[in-house]
Amino acid sequence: MTSTTDVHEERDPELPGRLLTIERDALVPLLRSRPDEDFARPTRACPGWTVRDVLAHCSAALLRVVENRFEPGVFSPESNDRDIAERAGWTNARVVDELERGMTEAGPVIAEAGGALDMVALGEWVHAGDVREALGEPGAYAGAGLPHALGLLARLTRERGHVPLHADLDDLDEPLLLGEVSGARPPARFIGSGPVLVRLYAGRSRAGWDYELVGVEPGELSIFG
């Protein structure tokens, strides 16, 4: 069991980069061990995208962070589709190489951005879970990065004034408090595992998972547009 970051702690600028590094060390070797046909598998979390498409989107997003390229409309569906199309002629190995570079170099840039890019790191970690699920790998939205992802999720939901939620998690010794803390709305209650909580906030499927959610509808928890 692991204790999570206290919800009232100040931003740890190194946390997003730490999350990316942990995920890089787990995901990249897995991807390099997979045959090319696995990259063509469809993903349930991102309808219309294959595993390769998700990876191309992730590598492009991180390189934008590294190179400070944020033109108007960046990260919109149209922008994401263009990034994927630009990599259509690449080998799978080249996509993975770019992803590895992005997961290595984006951390310091995110740290210096004062919090404006922290959501990018969390989104990349969630997409790694999307890929694992599509590949049939165990531990989607789990693994060594989970405590860091939960701490980042708690802070981001607090800063953005999301619905208050008290989470009793199988994965943590102490309850996790998410969302705004003004007291204007009584906190909702979640009982279950950390990966299921991530699935709720990321809008991923919870089919087949046991959990309890009281006082809020799942759609109210979504953090990604």
C-alpha angles and dihedrals in degrees: 000000000000131000116229132224112283111255092232097055119115120252115289102214092200095054098085092049091046090053091050093048093050091049093045091055091052103036105041096057089047092053093047090054093055125092119244093254091065090064089064094059115120119244121228093205095054108038112213094020126104125211088264092052091053091048092047090050091050095048092047093049093051093047089052087056093047093047096037094237108156108150120174111291094021114165091017116132089257092050092048091051091051091051090052092046091051089060096045093107095048124104116247088246091058091051090052091047091054091047091052091051092049094048089050100045104033096070098075091045092051090047091056094047093078095236099311092112101034092103089061091064092049091048091051091051091050091050089053086059089050089055094048091051092050091049092050092244120152121243102043108176089007136077132095093323096058099093090049092047091050092050091050091046092052093052096044093050090049094050092048094049097242123172109293112250134180110209123196102196131193088216099055135058094218131045115264117229116207134180132022119343103204093112092231090122125034110244121259117233131237127185118183143065130325094244091055090050089053090049090054095050093042094047094243127147118279095184111145095013124117117228143129124231120180131174100020138059116241092241091061091064098057113125100181121074 
